[in-house]
């Protein structure tokens, strides 16, 4: 059998390992940052929905109290 030549030279193996670990670390940091941003965006959206729901309830309560005297006057 013929001997196979290595794709990466032995003297450059350390540089490849360091580069690979650096790329993996960068990918991990970017993924963690993306998850953090997505969680922050979801939290902000939920808070906005809750505030909007409270405003709708306040407007409904205000319209009910305003229409109650008018309904009583019509009877």
Secondary structure per residue as TSV (DSSP state, phi and psi in degrees):
chain	resnum	aa	ss	phi	psi
A	1	X	-	360.0	142.5
A	2	X	-	-77.0	146.8
A	3	X	-	-76.9	139.6
A	4	X	-	-89.3	138.0
A	5	X	-	-86.9	137.1
A	6	X	-	-71.3	144.7
A	7	X	S	-71.1	-40.1
A	8	X	S	-108.7	126.5
A	9	X	-	-64.8	144.6
A	10	X	G	-60.4	-35.3
A	11	X	G	-72.1	-16.0
A	12	X	G	-105.3	5.9
A	13	X	H	-61.0	-41.6
A	14	X	H	-61.3	-41.5
A	15	X	H	-64.1	-39.6
A	16	X	H	-67.0	-38.9
A	17	X	H	-64.6	-45.6
A	18	X	H	-62.9	-42.9
A	19	X	H	-63.5	-43.5
A	20	X	H	-63.0	-43.9
A	21	X	H	-65.6	-36.4
A	22	X	H	-63.7	-43.4
A	23	X	H	-65.3	-40.9
A	24	X	H	-64.4	-40.9
A	25	X	H	-65.1	-42.2
A	26	X	H	-62.3	-41.1
A	27	X	H	-64.1	-40.5
A	28	X	H	-64.0	-44.0
A	29	X	H	-64.3	-43.8
A	30	X	H	-64.1	-39.7
A	31	X	H	-66.1	-42.0
A	32	X	H	-64.0	-40.5
A	33	X	H	-64.8	-40.7
A	34	X	H	-63.5	-41.2
A	35	X	H	-64.4	-41.8
A	36	X	H	-62.8	-43.7
A	37	X	H	-65.7	-39.1
A	38	X	H	-65.3	-40.3
A	39	X	H	-66.0	-41.1
A	40	X	H	-63.9	-43.5
A	41	X	H	-62.5	-40.1
A	42	X	H	-66.4	-39.7
A	43	X	H	-64.8	-44.5
A	44	X	H	-62.3	-41.7
A	45	X	H	-63.0	-42.7
A	46	X	H	-64.1	-40.7
A	47	X	H	-64.0	-41.7
A	48	X	H	-63.9	-39.3
A	49	X	H	-65.1	-41.6
A	50	X	H	-63.6	-43.9
A	51	X	H	-63.5	-41.1
A	52	X	H	-64.1	-40.3
A	53	X	H	-63.0	-41.4
A	54	X	H	-64.2	-39.4
A	55	X	H	-65.6	-39.7
A	56	X	H	-64.1	-43.4
A	57	X	H	-63.1	-40.1
A	58	X	H	-64.5	-41.6
A	59	X	H	-66.9	-38.6
A	60	X	H	-65.0	-41.0
A	61	X	H	-65.8	-39.3
A	62	X	H	-66.6	-39.9
A	63	X	H	-70.8	-32.1
A	64	X	H	-68.3	-41.4
A	65	X	H	-71.0	-30.7
A	66	X	H	-76.1	-33.1
A	67	X	H	-84.3	-18.6
A	68	X	H	-64.9	-47.7
A	69	X	H	-65.1	-34.0
A	70	X	H	-67.9	-37.7
A	71	X	H	-68.6	-37.3
A	72	X	H	-69.2	-33.9
A	73	X	H	-71.8	-29.9
A	74	X	H	-75.6	-17.7
A	75	X	-	-83.9	360.0
